């Protein structure tokens, strides 16, 4: 006789709960970026900075990395843009907004890993309207793959990242 934990009814209930939780998280993520879809990706950086200043740091990490993914895709899709405009703005935003967000995010690698997975899932479910993947498939694919490699790298190097943070006087939250 199968155990209650392994029963088809129990598995179905757990699958339903997991789907409901994923839907709730997805709805929250959609609220975080409401009004940004279809706009220039610099808006994600402004939103991330606002969230970070308001103490909503985990949400800021999500918005920042979604913005980074979309900004990188925008730049890769449009290589003829003047380097002193969008590329320069990206570099500046990555430093000004990215530095404090990353300092916070790298203090909890498992949470950062989950956030990067959520960013990739959100981007797949709600494709970028500013740089649509169907119009720029190579740029979209290569930047998504780059974020996945980045995610795998930080997970693989978790212990050395933690040690380096301690050496630099930064805290690890997990």
N, C-alpha and C positions, 0 to 999 in steps of 0.2 A: 504494500500500500504506500503511495507516495506521500511524502510529508506535506504539511499544510504550506510550508514555505515554497515548495516546488510545484504546487498545484497550478494548473492552467488559469484558474480564476485569480489566484494570488499574483501570478506573473502579469496577467492582463491588468489587474488593479495597479500594480507597480508601474507598468508601462503608461497607464493613463495618468497617474500622478506625475511621473517624470515629464510627460508631454505637457501637462498643465503648467508645471513649474517652468519648463522651457518657454512656453508661450507667455507666461508672466514676465520672465526675464526679457524676452524679445519685445514685449510691449513697453517695458521700462526703457530699454535701449532706444526704441523708436521715439519715445518721449524726449530722451536726452538730445536727440539730433533733429527734433521737429523743427521745421522751417529751414533746415540747411540743405535738404535734398535738392539737387539740381543747381545749387549755388557753388561758387568758387570754393575750393577746399580750405582756403584760409579761414573761413567761417568756423570750421571745426576747431581750429587752434584758439580762436577767440572764445568759443564756448567752453573749451577745456580749461582755459585760463580762468574764466569766470567761475566754473565749478570748483576748481582747485582753491581759489581765493575764498569761496564760500564754505570750504571745509568738506566738500563732497569729492574727496580725493579719488576714491575708487571709480566713481563715475567719470571723473576727469581723465583718468588713465584710459578708459574705454574710448571716450570721444577723441582724445589725443591720437591714439593709435589708429582709429578709423580714419581720422583726418590725415595722418601720415600716409596710410595706405593709399588714400584717394589723391593726395597731393603728389606722391611719387608717381602714381599712374598717370595723372594729368601731365606731369613733366615728361614722362617717357613717351606718352602718346603725341606730344607736340614738341618735338626736338628743335623746331625752328623758332621757338619763343626767344625774345631777347634775354640774354643771361642776366642782365641787370634789373630785371623785373621779377617775374615769378620765381625763377631759381634763386635769386637773391632774397626774396621775401621768404621763401621756404627755408633757406639757411638761417635767416634771422629768427623766424618763428620757432624753428627747431632748437635754437639756442635759448631764446628768452622763455618760451613756454615749455620746451622739452626738457631743459635741464632740471627744474624743480619737479616736474612730473616724473621723470625717470629716476631721480634720486629717491622719490617716494616709492615708485613702482618696484624698483629692484630690491627693496627691503623685504619683499615677500614674493619670492620666485614662483611658488605654486599659484598664488593669486594672479600674478602677471601671466603665467602660462594659461590659466583659465580665461583671463581677459583677452589674450591674443586669439585663443580659440573662438571666443564669442565674437570678436571683431571679424574674423574670417567667416564665421557662420552668418553673421548679420549682413556682411557684404555680399555673400552668395545669395541670401534670401531677398535682399533689397539692393539690387545693383545700382551703382553710381550713375545718376542721371546727368552729371556734369561731363563725365568721361565714360560714356556707356561701353560696357564690355563688348557688346555686339558690333560696335563701330571701331573699337580699339582692342581686339582680342589679345594681341601679343603683349601690349603694355599691361593689360589687366592680368593676364596669366603670369607674366614674369614677376610682377610685383606681389601677387598673392603667393607665388612660390618663394619669393624672397622673404616674405613675412613668416612663412612656415619654416624656412631654414633658420631664420633668426630665433623663432620660438624654440625649435629643437636644440639650437646651440645654447641658449640660456638655460634650458633644462639640463642639458648634458654638463654644463659648466657651473651648475648651481653652487657646489661647495667652494670652488675657487672664487666665485662672485661674492659669496658670503664672507670669505676670508679677506678679500680685498676691501670690502666695505668696512670691516672691523679695523683693518690697517689704516684706512682713511678716516677713521673716527665716525663712521656712519653706523646706524643701528640696523639690525635685522629684526623684522617684526614676527618672524615665524620660527 
